[in-house]
Amino acid sequence: MPRLMQCCISFSILKDFPRIFLGKELTPFMVKRGATIRNITLPDIPRLMPIKNQAGWNQIPGDWARLIRLNPGGCFCIQVDGEIIGTVTTTPVSSKMAWVGMLVVREDERGRGFGRMLLNQAIHYLESRGFTTIFLDATPVGKPLYLSAGFKTRGVLKRHVINTLNIASLEMEGVKGRLREFSSEFMDSVCNLDKKMTGYDRRDVIKSLVSPETSKVHLKPDGTVDGYIIWREGQNFTQVGPLVAREAEIARVLVICAMSSMNLDVGCIDVPSERQHFEIFLKGIGAVPAREFTRMYKGKHPSFTSDGEFATSGPEKG
Ligand SMILES: CC(C)(COP(=O)(O)OP(=O)(O)OC[C@H]1O[C@@H](n2cnc3c(N)ncnc32)[C@H](O)[C@@H]1OP(=O)(O)O)[C@@H](O)C(=O)NCCC(=O)NCCS
């Protein structure tokens, strides 16, 4: 790591120490000496997985690799006595907006200020680079920390789990003609649609997720794209999303298509709670609500709406 970056990171840790020492519930002896924050690199991934697994999360090594490749300078771990004990990632989704994800601290090191240090590191990294709005999807455990760091609630996401066995027999013939493999020829149209329907400008994220076998676009009669879906392998479930469409009917077709392609796997899909009719549809095909996330933001209020977002790409990057 360049020396200047090391200095910056050490300084940001030092900046946090007085606050941690003076914290109401935290006492000085609870903060271990020698904690350093550094960038995560690809060879670290096997050491990150057990910490992530303690939280029961769905990400696989490929998800870590994607986050690191999307923003190598903005993914951090905290290390004590040579051991990684916590992580946080940042992912730009446009020139002014970014996502914070994968904030997790090893169970035996929680409650000692490391989570806040990592979050501060992520915020400092993004703000110093001109990002004016920071988003994240908070677990119930993380939410109090984010509130105290100035994040505000934007909405709620509900995770539904669905056994695709229920879907395999659904009739697809009528819609197959309007579904296509998400090949590179559709990339521009998908990114334009995504920006229009969600307010995000996440071309790099979409490009990093797409693969012809695990994504589909839906076309209007004139051949333009009016919806897309991407799904990918997860540790516990196949993660279904992002799912973006002009209309709920298109979202329904895309999700059935994805699930019927998933080879009898179990899927999870994170749906904004405003998409109530879509949730009712999911329940109708056997989906079961599993958990909730709170979508939060810090900084400039996001003026756009995300009416066409039927499923996120996962809590680590929205
Ligand atoms: C959320 C998490 C990262 C916090 O890490 P941590 O190192 O324990 O957090 P800190 O010690 O820095 O504490 C941060 C604040 O949360 C509070 N806090 C920590 N653990 C808490 C608990 N179990 N219950 C209530 N408050 C708690 C602390 O009091 C502290 O507040 P303060 O600074 O005002 O005193 C950690 O609990 C974790 O890894 N959880 C599982 C993964 C997860 O859900 N991550 C959030 C993703 S959105």
The ligand as an SDF file (V2000), in Angstrom:
LIG
                    3D

 48 50  0  0  0  0  0  0  0  0999 V2000
  -23.1740   -3.9220   13.1640 C   0  0  0  0  0  0  0  0  0  0  0  0
  -21.7410   -4.2690   13.5840 C   0  0  0  0  0  0  0  0  0  0  0  0
  -20.8420   -4.1680   12.3510 C   0  0  0  0  0  0  0  0  0  0  0  0
  -21.2850   -3.2670   14.6240 C   0  0  0  0  0  0  0  0  0  0  0  0
  -19.9240   -3.5230   14.9020 O   0  0  0  0  0  0  0  0  0  0  0  0
  -19.3300   -3.2990   16.3720 P   0  0  0  0  0  0  0  0  0  0  0  0
  -17.8480   -3.3500   16.2630 O   0  0  0  0  0  0  0  0  0  0  0  0
  -19.9770   -4.2020   17.3250 O   0  0  0  0  0  0  0  0  0  0  0  0
  -19.8360   -1.8080   16.6070 O   0  0  0  0  0  0  0  0  0  0  0  0
  -19.2050   -0.7460   17.6050 P   0  0  0  0  0  0  0  0  0  0  0  0
  -18.5470   -1.4310   18.7500 O   0  0  0  0  0  0  0  0  0  0  0  0
  -18.3940    0.2190   16.8260 O   0  0  0  0  0  0  0  0  0  0  0  0
  -20.4960   -0.0460   18.1230 O   0  0  0  0  0  0  0  0  0  0  0  0
  -21.1860    0.8650   17.3270 C   0  0  0  0  0  0  0  0  0  0  0  0
  -22.3600    1.3580   18.0880 C   0  0  0  0  0  0  0  0  0  0  0  0
  -23.3430    0.3440   18.1470 O   0  0  0  0  0  0  0  0  0  0  0  0
  -23.6480    0.0670   19.5260 C   0  0  0  0  0  0  0  0  0  0  0  0
  -23.7680   -1.3770   19.6380 N   0  0  0  0  0  0  0  0  0  0  0  0
  -22.8370   -2.2760   19.3530 C   0  0  0  0  0  0  0  0  0  0  0  0
  -23.3150   -3.5160   19.5680 N   0  0  0  0  0  0  0  0  0  0  0  0
  -24.5760   -3.3530   20.0230 C   0  0  0  0  0  0  0  0  0  0  0  0
  -25.5970   -4.2330   20.4260 C   0  0  0  0  0  0  0  0  0  0  0  0
  -25.4220   -5.5690   20.4260 N   0  0  0  0  0  0  0  0  0  0  0  0
  -26.7800   -3.7090   20.8080 N   0  0  0  0  0  0  0  0  0  0  0  0
  -26.9770   -2.3850   20.8050 C   0  0  0  0  0  0  0  0  0  0  0  0
  -26.0330   -1.4970   20.4320 N   0  0  0  0  0  0  0  0  0  0  0  0
  -24.8610   -1.9840   20.0430 C   0  0  0  0  0  0  0  0  0  0  0  0
  -22.5000    0.5680   20.3330 C   0  0  0  0  0  0  0  0  0  0  0  0
  -22.9440    0.9470   21.5990 O   0  0  0  0  0  0  0  0  0  0  0  0
  -21.9910    1.7070   19.5100 C   0  0  0  0  0  0  0  0  0  0  0  0
  -22.6530    2.9000   19.8050 O   0  0  0  0  0  0  0  0  0  0  0  0
  -21.8080    4.1250   20.4660 P   0  0  0  0  0  0  0  0  0  0  0  0
  -20.5910    4.3120   19.6000 O   0  0  0  0  0  0  0  0  0  0  0  0
  -22.7680    5.2640   20.4130 O   0  0  0  0  0  0  0  0  0  0  0  0
  -21.4700    3.6710   21.8420 O   0  0  0  0  0  0  0  0  0  0  0  0
  -21.6550   -5.6930   14.1970 C   0  0  0  0  0  0  0  0  0  0  0  0
  -22.6240   -5.8090   15.2090 O   0  0  0  0  0  0  0  0  0  0  0  0
  -21.8750   -6.8230   13.2110 C   0  0  0  0  0  0  0  0  0  0  0  0
  -20.9490   -7.2560   12.5350 O   0  0  0  0  0  0  0  0  0  0  0  0
  -23.1250   -7.3160   13.1110 N   0  0  0  0  0  0  0  0  0  0  0  0
  -23.4770   -8.3880   12.1920 C   0  0  0  0  0  0  0  0  0  0  0  0
  -23.4270   -7.9140   10.7560 C   0  0  0  0  0  0  0  0  0  0  0  0
  -24.3770   -6.7600   10.5000 C   0  0  0  0  0  0  0  0  0  0  0  0
  -25.5780   -6.8730   10.6880 O   0  0  0  0  0  0  0  0  0  0  0  0
  -23.8020   -5.6550    9.9970 N   0  0  0  0  0  0  0  0  0  0  0  0
  -24.5580   -4.4710    9.6110 C   0  0  0  0  0  0  0  0  0  0  0  0
  -24.7670   -4.5240    8.1560 C   0  0  0  0  0  0  0  0  0  0  0  0
  -25.9130   -3.3420    7.5820 S   0  0  0  0  0  0  0  0  0  0  0  0
  1  2  1  0
  2  3  1  0
  2  4  1  0
  2 36  1  0
  4  5  1  0
  5  6  1  0
  6  7  2  0
  6  8  1  0
  6  9  1  0
  9 10  1  0
 10 11  2  0
 10 12  1  0
 10 13  1  0
 13 14  1  0
 14 15  1  0
 15 16  1  0
 15 30  1  0
 16 17  1  0
 17 18  1  0
 17 28  1  0
 18 19  1  0
 18 27  1  0
 19 20  2  0
 20 21  1  0
 21 22  1  0
 21 27  2  0
 22 23  1  0
 22 24  2  0
 24 25  1  0
 25 26  2  0
 26 27  1  0
 28 29  1  0
 28 30  1  0
 30 31  1  0
 31 32  1  0
 32 33  2  0
 32 34  1  0
 32 35  1  0
 36 37  1  0
 36 38  1  0
 38 39  2  0
 38 40  1  0
 40 41  1  0
 41 42  1  0
 42 43  1  0
 43 44  2  0
 43 45  1  0
 45 46  1  0
 46 47  1  0
 47 48  1  0
M  END
$$$$
